[in-house]
Amino acid sequence: MQIVPMRDLKDTVKIEKLCLQTKAPVFVTKNGYGKLVVMGIECFERLFNQVYEAKLVNEGFADLDAGKVIDGNLVKEEMLDFLKKH
């Protein structure tokens, strides 16, 4: 994790290099407090995908808790029957 002061944002090339080298967010502070986070596209996409996958897993657990489940063997049999007919 890299932490830089707000004034370093003027040097965009330096910030870009930090983002690309570390492949992690760069935290920007002002007067000692966190204000911004800057990250490269690759880092953003990786983070976004992780959040999206976690959302899907949570939805799956919610479906399981709500009883919205189908027996896997039954689905397999129905798929095989469908394929045989078509």
C-alpha positions as CSV (number, residue, x, y, z in Angstrom):
1,M,0.0,0.0,0.0
2,Q,1.4,3.4,-1.0
3,I,0.4,6.6,0.7
4,V,1.2,9.9,-0.8
5,P,0.3,13.5,0.1
6,M,-2.2,15.5,-1.9
7,R,0.5,17.7,-3.3
8,D,2.1,14.7,-5.1
9,L,-1.0,14.5,-7.3
10,K,0.6,17.3,-9.4
11,D,3.1,14.7,-10.6
12,T,0.7,12.5,-12.5
13,V,3.5,10.4,-14.1
14,K,4.8,9.5,-10.6
15,I,1.3,8.5,-9.4
16,E,0.7,6.5,-12.6
17,K,4.0,4.6,-12.1
18,L,3.1,3.9,-8.5
19,C,-0.3,2.4,-9.5
20,L,1.2,0.3,-12.2
21,Q,4.2,-0.9,-10.2
22,T,2.3,-1.9,-7.1
23,K,-0.8,-3.1,-8.9
24,A,-2.6,-1.7,-5.8
25,P,-4.5,1.4,-4.9
26,V,-2.5,4.5,-3.9
27,F,-4.0,6.4,-0.9
28,V,-3.8,10.1,-1.0
29,T,-3.8,12.1,2.2
30,K,-4.4,15.7,3.1
31,N,-3.3,17.1,6.4
32,G,-2.6,13.6,7.5
33,Y,-6.1,12.2,6.7
34,G,-7.1,9.9,3.9
35,K,-9.0,11.8,1.2
36,L,-8.7,9.9,-2.1
37,V,-7.7,6.6,-3.6
38,V,-6.1,6.3,-7.0
39,M,-5.7,3.0,-8.9
40,G,-4.9,1.7,-12.3
41,I,-7.6,0.2,-14.5
42,E,-6.3,-3.3,-14.0
43,C,-6.5,-2.9,-10.2
44,F,-10.0,-1.5,-10.5
45,E,-11.2,-4.3,-12.7
46,R,-9.8,-6.9,-10.4
47,L,-11.4,-5.3,-7.4
48,F,-14.7,-4.8,-9.1
49,N,-14.7,-8.5,-10.2
50,Q,-14.0,-9.6,-6.6
51,V,-16.9,-7.5,-5.4
52,Y,-19.2,-8.9,-8.1
53,E,-18.2,-12.5,-7.3
54,A,-18.8,-11.9,-3.6
55,K,-22.3,-10.5,-4.5
56,L,-23.1,-13.6,-6.5
57,V,-22.0,-15.9,-3.6
58,N,-24.1,-13.9,-1.1
59,E,-27.1,-14.2,-3.4
60,G,-26.5,-17.9,-3.6
61,F,-26.5,-18.2,0.2
62,A,-29.7,-16.1,0.4
63,D,-31.3,-18.5,-2.1
64,L,-30.2,-21.4,-0.1
65,D,-31.5,-19.9,3.1
66,A,-34.8,-19.2,1.4
67,G,-35.1,-22.7,0.2
68,K,-34.7,-21.8,-3.5
69,V,-32.7,-24.8,-4.4
70,I,-33.0,-27.6,-7.1
71,D,-31.6,-31.1,-6.7
72,G,-28.5,-31.3,-9.0
73,N,-29.2,-34.9,-10.0
74,L,-32.7,-34.0,-11.1
75,V,-31.4,-31.1,-13.2
76,K,-28.8,-33.4,-14.8
77,E,-31.5,-36.0,-15.6
78,E,-33.8,-33.4,-17.1
79,M,-30.9,-32.0,-19.2
80,L,-30.1,-35.4,-20.5
81,D,-33.7,-36.1,-21.3
82,F,-33.9,-32.8,-23.2
83,L,-30.8,-33.6,-25.2
84,K,-32.1,-37.1,-26.1
85,K,-35.3,-35.5,-27.5
86,H,-33.6,-32.8,-29.5
